[in-house]
C-alpha cells in the first residue's frame, strides 16, 4: 500500500480525507489520516474507531417479508424464475437510507411478465432506496406478485431464528451495518522521545452513508459513550456501621424519587446502557441527553412524553425493565 507524503504539524492534531471514491452505488471508499500522534496513540484510536465504525453505526434494511402465495421459504411459485429463498436473499441485498425510528411497512405489487427490482418497492418518503436497479425476481408469466415488507433501523447483525416464522411471514437476516469494512495502519517518523505517528484509516460503506459521514457518526457515538465519565464525581456515603450496604428502594418516577435521593443511591453511576433498553427507546433518551439512571429519574412522565417519538407505552416499558433489571417492586403504580 502506497503511503502519501504528509506534512504534519507538531502542535495541532488534525485529520484529513486523502482519498474518496464511489466504486458503485453500493460501494464507497474513503481514506483518512490523523496526525500528529504520540507513540502508541495511533493504535489506540485505530482499534476503537474500527469497532465503532463496524458496531456502533445504525443502518436500515428489510427484516421481514410476507406473501399469501408463499407456502414455505424453500418453495417455488409458478411464473417466477427464482425460488422463494432466492427472492428473500435478493431482498436482503437491498440497501436503504433513512432517519427511521423502529420499524415501518413497505410493499411490492407487480404484474408480470417482467423484472421486479428495488424500484418497485413502495416505501414511506423517509426511506430512500440507494440502488433502484437491485434485482428481486423475474416474472415469466402474467401473474401478480404482492409482497408486504417490514423495514427496520438498528445496528449490528441479526440472524433469523426458526421460531420467528409467524402469520406466513418470513424473517430475513438483517445486516444493519452501513460500514462494510474498516482498516487502520500506522506510519511512524522521528527518533527517540520525539517519535510520532500518523494514523491511516480506510472505510468502505454500502452507499447508505459516505465514508466521511460514517467517520463523523462513529466519532459522535464514541463521544456519547464517554460523556458520562466527564460527570463522574466521588460521592461520600455516610452510612452507620450497622446499616447494610446501599440497596435500591421501592420507587416510581414521581413519588419515590425523594426517597431515592435521601438514601443517596448512586443512580448517577448507573448508565442507561446497562438497562438493556430497546434500541428505539435508548436512542430517544440519549438524544435528549439522558445518560444515567439519575437523569432518567429526574424526568417526570410529562417530560418523557415531550421527547420526539416517545409514547406512553415506552414509559411503562421502562418501568417494567427497571423492575426486572433491579428486582424492584413498583407496586403496580405505573402510568
HELIX and SHEET records of a PDB file:
HELIX    1   1 UNK A   41  UNK A   55  1                                  15    
HELIX    2   2 UNK A   84  UNK A   92  1                                   9    
HELIX    3   3 UNK A  118  UNK A  120  5                                   3    
HELIX    4   4 UNK A  162  UNK A  164  5                                   3    
HELIX    5   5 UNK A  192  UNK A  194  5                                   3    
HELIX    6   6 UNK A  211  UNK A  230  1                                  20    
HELIX    7   7 UNK A  257  UNK A  262  1                                   6    
HELIX    8   8 UNK A  267  UNK A  269  5                                   3    
HELIX    9   9 UNK A  272  UNK A  275  5                                   4    
HELIX   10  10 UNK A  279  UNK A  287  1                                   9    
HELIX   11  11 UNK A  293  UNK A  297  1                                   5    
HELIX   12  12 UNK A  301  UNK A  305  1                                   5    
HELIX   13  13 UNK A  312  UNK A  326  1                                  15    
SHEET    1   A 4 UNK A  14  UNK A  24  0                                        
SHEET    2   A 4 UNK A  27  UNK A  38 -1                                        
SHEET    3   A 4 UNK A 196  UNK A 205 -1                                        
SHEET    4   A 4 UNK A 179  UNK A 189 -1                                        
SHEET    1   B 5 UNK A 121  UNK A 122  0                                        
SHEET    2   B 5 UNK A 103  UNK A 111 -1                                        
SHEET    3   B 5 UNK A 144  UNK A 155 -1                                        
SHEET    4   B 5 UNK A  58  UNK A  66 -1                                        
SHEET    5   B 5 UNK A 169  UNK A 171 -1                                        
SHEET    1   C 2 UNK A  96  UNK A  98  0                                        
SHEET    2   C 2 UNK A 127  UNK A 129 -1                                        
SHEET    1   D 2 UNK A 114  UNK A 117  0                                        
SHEET    2   D 2 UNK A 135  UNK A 139 -1                                        
SHEET    1   E 2 UNK A 157  UNK A 158  0                                        
SHEET    2   E 2 UNK A 174  UNK A 175 -1                                        
END                                                                             
